[in-house]
Structures are given as C-alpha cells and as structure tokens.
C-alpha cells in the first residue's frame, strides 16, 4: 500500500513537471537583452545598460532621479507574454542604494496602469489587460511584493507580505497563478503569501509592449537596482 502511494506521488510529480513549459526567459549574465532563445527582441530605454564582468553581467536599470523611461522594452507586442492559463513568473534581482524616492519598483509590466479605479481607466478596457509585478517600499523600509492582473472587465490587485531585502544582495521573487483565482508569492524559494484575485480566469492579452525594469508609460517607476534573470513558465492547469 505504501509503495503504491509513493509510486502514485512520483507519477503525479512527474506529470506536473511534464506539464510545465518555458514561455520566455532572459539571462542577462550573457550580456544580451533579447530572450535566451532570441524569439523576444528587446531594446534599451534611457540610461539602462548591461554592466558587470563577462559571464557575470546584469541589467543595470538606469541610475537617475528623473521621471523618464528606463528598463528594456520589447520591440513589439508579443501575445505569448500574456499567459492564458496557469503560469509562474520568476525574477532574480538585487536592490542598490536608493536613487529615487518612488515607492513602486516595477520589475515586469505590460499593463501600464497598475490601478484602474480612477479617471478614464475605469471605462477603458485597455487599462485592464496584461500583468504587472513589482515591489512596494513600505514606510518601515520593508518591501511588499505586488501584482496587477488584467481581465478586461477589471484590473485586480494582489499583495504579498512585506519582507526585508538587503541592498546588494540577490533575491528571487516568484508569482504563480493557477489560471482560476489563486495567486501565490514566493520569496527566495519560500512561501511569502497565498491569496486570490477577485475576478479570475484567463488574463486579457496585453495592449502594451512588455517592459522589464520599469513601468510602460507615464509616471515611470523603475526598479532601483539590477536584474539578473527573468523566466515566464506555463504551468499545468490544476485538477478540477
């Protein structure tokens, strides 16, 4: 009986792993800003550049105190970068000594709005599409993982648990969505918080291009640090 249970668990784990598929990944240690397979083309914005020694390079998001575009942006809109089902977005990065006062540090954005509860965004469906993942700097100096999920009829914010992140120290933030409603934040491989979006279902395809390291449009909120790796993975749909 025990043997059958163990075998069943191994088969289930193997099935889950088999159902995973890397949609896109970036490894900036190679000195390149396009995706590792070359499929998703990117270009620099502002002062952002590749820095560091060969083989240990990283994306240095522009150092300035100006409200201007930074990060890297895709050369066109790629539908694949808005997953339609369950997915995991994982980002390896590190903070540096702050150079801006803004509290929003954007890591991934093809939503742009972040908050569709005001002004023309209330009725504009393009403001309620795509995905943003970022850190919010709290008053006590901790950083709270956050994300905005666009479902066309709504833009649903979700929040992780504030955590301490040291400057110049690598961290990995991951966000998982089960394609139904559940969202899970992980920090350095450990559970940060499990929560849920209000609307749920598949994400609405982003209207805007992808930006890594900053917000797409006005009110830019660049990530104040360095980004090492980014990976977007399709996950198997949970059993109903």
ChimeraX attribute file (.defattr): number of C-alpha atoms within 10 A of each C-alpha:
attribute: neighborCount
match mode: 1-to-1
recipient: residues
	/A:1	6
	/A:2	7
	/A:3	8
	/A:4	9
	/A:5	10
	/A:6	11
	/A:7	12
	/A:8	12
	/A:9	12
	/A:10	12
	/A:11	12
	/A:12	12
	/A:13	12
	/A:14	11
	/A:15	12
	/A:16	14
	/A:17	12
	/A:18	11
	/A:19	12
	/A:20	16
	/A:21	13
	/A:22	12
	/A:23	18
	/A:24	20
	/A:25	21
	/A:26	21
	/A:27	20
	/A:28	25
	/A:29	20
	/A:30	15
	/A:31	18
	/A:32	16
	/A:33	23
	/A:34	21
	/A:35	19
	/A:36	16
	/A:37	10
	/A:38	13
	/A:39	11
	/A:40	20
	/A:41	16
	/A:42	21
	/A:43	14
	/A:44	21
	/A:45	18
	/A:46	14
	/A:47	14
	/A:48	20
	/A:49	20
	/A:50	19
	/A:51	16
	/A:52	14
	/A:53	10
	/A:54	10
	/A:55	10
	/A:56	12
	/A:57	19
	/A:58	26
	/A:59	27
	/A:60	22
	/A:61	26
	/A:62	25
	/A:63	17
	/A:64	15
	/A:65	11
	/A:66	11
	/A:67	13
	/A:68	18
	/A:69	24
	/A:70	28
	/A:71	30
	/A:72	24
	/A:73	25
	/A:74	20
	/A:75	15
	/A:76	12
	/A:77	17
	/A:78	17
	/A:79	14
	/A:80	13
	/A:81	19
	/A:82	24
	/A:83	23
	/A:84	15
	/A:85	17
	/A:86	23
	/A:87	24
	/A:88	22
	/A:89	20
	/A:90	21
	/A:91	24
	/A:92	19
	/A:93	21
	/A:94	20
	/A:95	18
	/A:96	13
	/A:97	10
	/A:98	13
	/A:99	13
	/A:100	16
	/A:101	10
	/A:102	17
	/A:103	16
	/A:104	21
	/A:105	25
	/A:106	25
	/A:107	25
	/A:108	25
	/A:109	27
	/A:110	29
	/A:111	31
	/A:112	29
	/A:113	24
	/A:114	24
	/A:115	16
	/A:116	22
	/A:117	14
	/A:118	8
	/A:119	8
	/A:120	10
	/A:121	15
	/A:122	15
	/A:123	14
	/A:124	14
	/A:125	18
	/A:126	21
	/A:127	26
	/A:128	30
	/A:129	28
	/A:130	30
	/A:131	28
	/A:132	26
	/A:133	28
	/A:134	25
	/A:135	21
	/A:136	20
	/A:137	19
	/A:138	13
	/A:139	8
	/A:140	8
	/A:141	12
	/A:142	15
	/A:143	21
	/A:144	19
	/A:145	24
	/A:146	22
	/A:147	24
	/A:148	25
	/A:149	27
	/A:150	32
	/A:151	23
	/A:152	19
	/A:153	16
	/A:154	22
	/A:155	29
	/A:156	22
	/A:157	19
	/A:158	19
	/A:159	21
	/A:160	23
	/A:161	16
	/A:162	19
	/A:163	15
	/A:164	11
	/A:165	16
	/A:166	13
	/A:167	13
	/A:168	13
	/A:169	10
	/A:170	15
	/A:171	18
	/A:172	18
	/A:173	22
	/A:174	23
	/A:175	23
	/A:176	20
	/A:177	26
	/A:178	21
	/A:179	20
	/A:180	17
	/A:181	15
	/A:182	16
	/A:183	24
	/A:184	19
	/A:185	26
	/A:186	19
	/A:187	21
	/A:188	12
	/A:189	11
	/A:190	11
	/A:191	13
	/A:192	20
	/A:193	16
	/A:194	16
	/A:195	14
	/A:196	17
	/A:197	20
	/A:198	14
	/A:199	16
	/A:200	19
	/A:201	17
	/A:202	20
	/A:203	22
	/A:204	24
	/A:205	24
	/A:206	27
	/A:207	19
	/A:208	20
	/A:209	20
	/A:210	29
	/A:211	29
	/A:212	27
	/A:213	31
	/A:214	32
	/A:215	32
	/A:216	27
	/A:217	16
	/A:218	11
	/A:219	14
	/A:220	19
	/A:221	25
	/A:222	30
	/A:223	32
	/A:224	27
	/A:225	22
	/A:226	26
	/A:227	29
	/A:228	21
	/A:229	17
	/A:230	22
	/A:231	18
	/A:232	23
	/A:233	19
	/A:234	21
	/A:235	23
	/A:236	18
	/A:237	16
	/A:238	11
	/A:239	4
	/A:240	3
